[in-house]
Amino acid sequence: MATAPMTVYGAEMLREELEHLKFTKRPKISEAIAQARELGDLKENAEYHAAREEQGIAEARIRDIEGKLSNAQVIDVTKMTNNGKVIFGTTVTLVNVATDEEVTYRIVGDDEADFKNKLISVNSPMARAMIGKELDDSVVVKAPAGDIEYEVLRVEYI
């Protein structure tokens, strides 16, 4: 599996989720399974089957997170010199040339992307159009409704 870029914040969030799953959720599920076993017949014990299903989901998520963290290339843009170039992890403010509307996005890894919170995947058309651009450069994003032209107003390494 190839390495995947991830911000420091994204890696920290995954580590926190992993810790919660391993040290809080896993013991609670084990306890629920033990209590359900004490109720007797496991074939018709809904609590037991529900707890086992929850255990399977939790264990799958633990494996998923461990895999992502082991293949992550954590990039900390705050430790880089801001040369004005849009790279992974930067926060970019753009202005729509046609509407004068300003938008700000942070370019993050696939697992961190959250469009509502202005976090866009490095693999999104928007981020791909911005990567390598600099202050005052024109950015053309290929959208389903047609090309949208932006101008880079600010590039922050925060």
Helices and strands as residue ranges (DSSP letters): E 4-7, H 8-20, I 21-25, H 26-38, H 46-70, E 72-75, G 77-79, E 91-96, E 102-108, G 110-112, G 115-117, E 119-121, H 125-130, E 138-143, E 146-156
